[in-house]
Amino acid sequence: MTHFEEYCTKFVQSVGNKAGAISPAIVSSAAFAYETPETAEGIFNGSVKKPLYSRMGNPTTARLESIMAEMDGGIGAVATSSGMGATTLATMSLLASGDEIISIGGLFGGTYSLFNETLQRFGITTHFFDVDELEAIQNTITEKTKILFLESVGNPNMRLPDIKAVAKIANDAGIALIVDNTITPLSISPLKLGADIVVYSTTKIISGSSNALGGCAVFRAINEGDDKFKTPRYGWMTKFIKGAGKMALIPNAKKRALRDIGMSANAQASYQTMLGLETLALRLPRVIQSVEVVAKALDDEGLNINHPCLSKHPHHKRYQEDFSNGCGTLLTIDMGSKEAAYSFLNKTKIATITANIGDTRTLALHMASTIYSDFDDQTRKFLGITDGLIRISIGLENPQDIIDDFLEAAK
Ligand SMILES: *Cc1c(COP(=O)(O)O)cnc(C)c1O
């Protein structure tokens, strides 16, 4: 797991201060004094780099944003109040009525309803595909397509995308690729694989202790020469590129989403998220190893486990080749029926029953009766939600303790 080593140094060094208070200051002020009218004018026209108002940016949050941007090799980042805030910011800043999204794989319940219900009400159409339907995806692209949206790991269907292949389709067609990398921070670096924007729910493994709701969108730099954001498809970007050059996706996100919709991060959550980042690169390899140990042991004992580390999984080869640094904390158990799933959840002593994932603790949830209870049968089938499906997020406990507890609960 040498892959995570470089981040161990980066995170602790960039979160802490070398002089004065070591822990980052929490600037909880909503507003900022400008001192003079000249400074005020400069702050508003962007020539003076000082905080304007916390909806548009906050010093504590700015620190988190710069660490997140560096983590993914982006030019900048915008932290948000939640993961859904990040997805809303990234998508709404690129969309107008009449536009289309192509959504691939997954899909997290909130993202599904954002695309299929909320954005639909504003005249935006989304086409949904499985990760392996590459030809159909290609054939669905029109001049109205503004976004290809992809989850790095299907939650909860555990299917893995060929991110490079999807990025090639997006880049050949000149369409923005947004990757939701919530489940695989550090393990997968979407910008390096050809994505334009990465979105995170930092609520999950990044903050890691179920203590801070938050999200973040990380943006790539606009290229000096040709760039998809310089084409007529993204015509409004011209003014942001003129004003901010390679940084243009940041003012685009702030002025076309954050300013008017207000999904801004708060300083306290940004601080707690940075504390999570300090240990992220230590927690991840531990959990990724435990997930494999638990998945294989339970599978050997005859439980119906879904995880791509198992040779029976259709994306096992992709897991070994493209996801050699793991695919996050999740696995699923199909208990066969709602009754059997409830019996398991009532008997497990280790798992905490909750909708969250990526915590230090092991978490579990019956899918059909909770997150997907509003969804019709056909949609559940598309998303892989069966009656007995339990989603597990493995924590930092001793993996043998988890195995023993789960085998007992499954009896
Ligand atoms: C949780 C989650 C979200 C939404 O994040 P919130 O912080 O709960 O708003 C989006 N995508 C994925 C993959 C998630 O797991």
The ligand as a MOL file (V3000), in Angstrom:
LIG
                    3D

  0  0  0     0  0            999 V3000
M  V30 BEGIN CTAB
M  V30 COUNTS 15 15 0 0 0
M  V30 BEGIN ATOM
M  V30 1 C -23.2130 10.3210 0.7620 0
M  V30 2 C -22.9450 10.4490 -0.6790 0
M  V30 3 C -23.3020 11.6160 -1.3660 0
M  V30 4 C -24.0110 12.7640 -0.7120 0
M  V30 5 O -23.2830 13.3150 0.3270 0
M  V30 6 P -23.9190 14.1220 1.5790 0
M  V30 7 O -22.7250 14.6470 2.2860 0
M  V30 8 O -24.7160 13.1380 2.3650 0
M  V30 9 O -24.7710 15.1850 0.9800 0
M  V30 10 C -23.0010 11.6740 -2.7220 0
M  V30 11 N -22.3950 10.6630 -3.3500 0
M  V30 12 C -22.0430 9.5300 -2.7230 0
M  V30 13 C -21.3600 8.4460 -3.4930 0
M  V30 14 C -22.3050 9.3870 -1.3620 0
M  V30 15 O -21.9760 8.2560 -0.7460 0
M  V30 END ATOM
M  V30 BEGIN BOND
M  V30 1 1 1 2
M  V30 2 1 2 3
M  V30 3 2 2 14
M  V30 4 1 3 4
M  V30 5 2 3 10
M  V30 6 1 4 5
M  V30 7 1 5 6
M  V30 8 2 6 7
M  V30 9 1 6 8
M  V30 10 1 6 9
M  V30 11 1 10 11
M  V30 12 2 11 12
M  V30 13 1 12 13
M  V30 14 1 12 14
M  V30 15 1 14 15
M  V30 END BOND
M  V30 END CTAB
M  END
